[in-house]
């Protein structure tokens, strides 16, 4: 047999064996015990969804969650289950965390508030600075327009510091410290952020209990702390939930320079151009500027962030 003929035979034999192997694999029944996908008789993929495992233990600000209680376990189970399958939303939150967590963490630490409260911000707004609720709560920490000023936020037609992540975080810290002093636990302080200090106190008085896990509230507050815990668990262990994101994919903090102004700016577009940027960038870096001008009262000063030159 000629070498050329022999090569052709070997090639065709190998090709035939390859086809048989590939065909066998493609027709092989998928083992239901080892895969999350089956193929229906019509050739359509049938996905299987599994409930994520609960943690063996979890805490909020060092306060242990009593997972030995069935009612507590089931409430946490619900929130982990619901939030773990919001893949797009959670991936976006993880990206935004790269930009905003460093700022929020620094302000929490500076104010003496535990780091876990950053997950309260996630529960409130998913770290989206332009988040608005149907009842008028706004931005990162979802302060109401009439509540913000009680905690030092300026809110008017031209300035809304609810949209300033530093000042809004400082304001929320004042609330949490007040609530902690009143109720004695950070868990209660977090729960009261949803129902109000008066609402929490009223339930404590009526039900003759103070521990959040021993109280029953309207559904939103019943779920609130458990949602915070679920977000802490999920965002602390993203790959466990299939959220495959590298640190390099996270949005980075905006690098900026600061200009202090003590006089009224009649036209923010002109101000931006004079400072070598655009109106769009000015508003992105300073979402708390809510109008086309900035009135500066005598003795008042504002710090405006601008892109680095």
C-alpha positions in Angstrom: 0.0 0.0 0.0 1.3 3.4 -1.0 2.1 5.8 1.9 -0.3 8.4 0.4 -3.1 5.8 0.3 -2.3 4.7 3.9 -2.5 8.3 5.1 -5.8 8.8 3.5 -7.2 5.6 5.2 -5.8 6.7 8.6 -7.4 10.1 8.2 -10.8 8.8 7.2 -10.7 6.2 10.0 -9.9 8.9 12.6 -12.6 11.1 11.2 -15.2 8.3 11.4 -14.2 7.5 15.0 -14.4 11.2 15.9 -17.9 11.5 14.5 -19.0 8.4 16.4 -17.6 9.8 19.7 -19.1 13.2 19.2 -22.5 11.7 18.2 -22.5 9.5 21.2 -21.8 12.4 23.6 -24.5 14.5 22.0 -27.0 11.7 22.3 -26.0 10.7 25.8 -28.7 11.3 28.3 -27.7 14.1 30.7 -27.3 12.9 34.3 -29.9 14.8 36.3 -27.8 14.5 39.4 -24.7 16.3 38.0 -26.1 19.1 35.8 -28.5 22.0 36.2 -29.8 21.5 32.6 -31.7 18.8 31.0 -32.6 18.5 27.3 -36.3 17.8 26.6 -37.4 15.2 23.9 -37.9 18.2 21.6 -34.3 19.3 22.1 -35.1 22.3 24.3 -32.9 23.0 27.4 -34.8 22.6 30.6 -33.1 24.5 33.4 -33.3 23.5 37.1 -33.2 26.1 39.8 -31.9 25.2 43.3 -32.4 27.0 46.5 -29.1 28.4 47.8 -27.7 27.0 51.1 -28.3 29.1 54.2 -25.2 30.1 56.2 -24.4 28.2 59.3 -24.2 31.5 61.1 -24.5 35.2 60.4 -24.5 38.4 62.4 -25.4 42.0 61.9 -22.8 44.4 63.4 -21.6 41.6 65.6 -25.1 40.8 66.9 -25.8 37.2 66.3 -28.8 36.2 64.3 -30.7 33.4 66.1 -30.8 30.9 63.2 -31.7 28.1 65.6 -35.2 29.5 65.5 -37.3 28.1 62.6 -39.1 31.4 62.0 -35.9 33.3 61.8 -34.3 30.7 59.4 -37.3 30.8 57.1 -37.4 34.6 56.9 -33.7 34.7 56.0 -34.2 31.8 53.6 -36.8 33.8 51.8 -34.6 36.8 51.3 -31.6 34.9 50.2 -33.7 32.9 47.8 -35.3 36.0 46.3 -32.2 38.1 46.1 -29.8 35.4 44.9 -31.6 35.1 41.5 -31.6 38.8 40.7 -28.4 38.3 38.8 -28.4 41.4 36.7 -29.3 43.7 39.6 -26.7 42.1 41.9 -23.9 42.3 39.3 -24.7 46.0 38.9 -24.6 46.5 42.6 -21.2 44.8 42.8 -19.9 47.1 40.1 -21.3 50.2 41.9 -19.8 49.0 45.2 -16.4 49.6 43.7 -17.2 53.3 43.4 -19.3 54.0 46.5 -18.3 51.5 49.2 -14.9 53.1 49.9 -16.7 56.4 50.5 -19.5 54.9 52.6 -17.2 52.7 54.6 -14.9 55.7 55.4 -17.8 57.8 56.6 -19.3 55.0 58.7 -16.0 54.5 60.4 -15.5 58.2 60.9 -18.9 58.4 62.6 -18.4 55.3 64.8 -21.1 53.3 63.0 -20.5 49.6 62.2 -19.5 48.7 58.6 -22.5 46.4 58.1 -24.7 49.5 57.7 -23.4 49.8 54.1 -25.8 47.0 53.3 -28.6 49.1 54.6 -27.7 51.6 51.8 -27.8 48.7 49.3 -31.2 47.6 50.6 -32.5 51.2 50.3 -31.2 52.2 46.8 -28.9 49.4 45.4 -26.3 52.2 45.5 -28.0 54.1 42.7 -27.6 57.8 43.4 -30.7 58.8 41.4 -33.0 56.3 43.0 -36.4 57.8 43.8 -39.3 56.1 45.5 -43.0 56.6 44.8 -43.4 58.5 48.1 -40.5 60.9 47.4 -37.6 59.2 49.2 -34.4 60.0 47.3 -30.9 58.8 46.5 -28.5 56.6 48.4 -30.1 56.5 51.8 -33.7 57.3 50.7 -34.3 60.2 53.0 -37.6 61.9 52.8 -37.7 65.6 51.9 -39.0 66.6 55.3 -36.8 64.2 57.3 -33.4 65.1 55.7 -33.1 68.6 57.3 -33.5 67.1 60.8 -30.2 65.3 60.2 -28.4 68.2 58.7 -29.2 67.9 55.0 -29.9 71.0 52.9 -32.9 70.4 50.6 -34.5 73.0 48.4 -35.1 73.7 44.7 -31.4 74.2 43.9 -29.6 72.0 46.4 -30.5 68.5 47.6 -27.8 66.9 49.7 -29.6 63.6 49.8 -27.8 63.1 46.5 -24.4 63.8 48.1 -23.1 60.4 49.2 -20.8 61.9 51.8 -23.3 64.2 53.5 -26.2 61.7 53.1 -24.1 59.0 54.8 -23.1 61.3 57.6 -26.8 62.1 58.1 -27.8 58.5 58.2 -25.1 57.9 60.8 -26.7 60.5 63.0 -30.0 58.6 62.7 -28.4 55.2 63.5 -26.6 56.4 66.5 -29.7 58.1 67.9 -31.7 54.9 67.3 -29.0 52.8 68.9 -29.0 55.0 72.0 -32.8 54.6 72.2 -33.2 50.9 71.5 -29.9 49.4 72.6 -29.0 47.3 69.5 -27.8 48.0 66.0 -30.4 45.5 64.7 -33.2 47.6 66.1 -31.6 50.8 64.8 -31.6 49.3 61.3 -35.2 48.1 61.6 -36.3 51.5 62.8 -34.8 53.0 59.7 -37.6 51.4 57.8 -40.6 51.9 60.2 -39.4 55.0 62.1 -38.3 55.2 65.7 -41.8 56.0 66.8 -43.1 53.0 64.9 -40.5 50.6 66.5 -41.1 52.0 69.9 -44.9 51.6 69.6 -44.5 47.9 68.7 -42.1 47.3 71.6 -44.6 48.9 74.0 -47.6 47.0 72.7 -45.9 43.6 72.3 -43.9 44.0 75.5 -40.6 43.0 73.8 -37.6 44.9 72.4 -35.7 42.3 70.4 -36.4 42.6 66.7 -36.6 38.9 66.3 -39.3 38.7 68.9 -41.5 41.4 67.3 -43.9 41.3 64.4 -44.3 44.3 62.1 -46.0 45.2 58.9 -44.5 43.0 56.1 -42.0 45.5 54.8 -40.3 45.9 58.2 -40.7 42.2 58.9 -38.5 41.5 55.9 -36.2 44.5 56.1 -33.4 43.3 58.4 -33.5 39.9 56.7 -33.1 41.5 53.3 -30.1 43.4 54.7 -28.6 40.2 56.0 -29.2 38.4 52.7 -27.5 41.2 50.8 -24.5 41.1 53.2 -24.2 37.3 52.7 -24.6 37.5 48.9 -22.3 40.5 48.2 -19.7 39.1 50.6 -19.6 35.8 48.7 -20.6 36.7 45.2 -19.0 33.7 43.4 -20.8 31.3 45.7 -24.0 32.6 44.0 -22.6 32.5 40.5 -21.8 36.3 40.3 -18.5 36.1 38.5 -17.1 39.6 38.6 -13.4 40.6 39.0 -12.3 43.7 41.0 -11.1 45.1 37.7 -14.7 45.1 36.4 -16.0 47.3 39.3 -16.6 51.0 38.7 -13.9 53.1 40.2 -14.3 56.1 42.5 -14.4 59.3 40.5 -11.1 61.2 40.7 -11.8 64.9 41.3 -10.6 68.3 42.2 -12.6 70.7 44.5 -13.6 74.3 43.9 -15.0 76.3 46.8 -17.6 78.9 45.9 -18.9 81.6 48.1 -20.8 83.6 45.5 -24.0 82.9 43.5 -23.5 81.1 40.2 -26.1 82.3 37.8 -25.4 79.8 35.1 -23.9 76.4 35.8 -23.1 75.7 32.2 -20.9 78.8 32.0 -19.4 77.9 35.4 -18.5 74.4 34.0 -17.0 75.8 30.8 -14.9 78.3 32.8 -13.6 75.4 34.8 -12.6 73.3 31.8 -15.4 70.8 31.9 -19.0 70.4 30.7 -22.4 70.8 32.3 -23.0 67.1 32.0 -19.8 66.3 33.9 -20.6 68.9 36.5 -23.9 67.3 37.2 -22.5 63.8 37.3 -19.8 64.8 39.8 -22.3 66.9 41.8 -25.8 65.2 41.6 -26.9 67.4 44.6 -27.0 70.4 42.2 -30.6 70.2 41.2 -31.1 73.4 39.1 -29.4 75.5 36.4 -28.0 77.9 39.0 -26.7 77.9 42.5 -27.7 80.7 44.9 -25.1 81.2 47.6 -26.3 83.2 50.6 -24.0 85.6 52.4 -21.6 83.6 54.7 -22.4 80.3 53.0 -19.9 78.2 51.0 -20.2 75.1 48.8 -17.6 72.7 47.6 -18.1 71.6 44.0 -16.3 68.5 42.6 -14.8 68.7 39.1 -13.0 66.2 36.9 -9.2 66.2 37.2 -7.6 68.2 34.5 
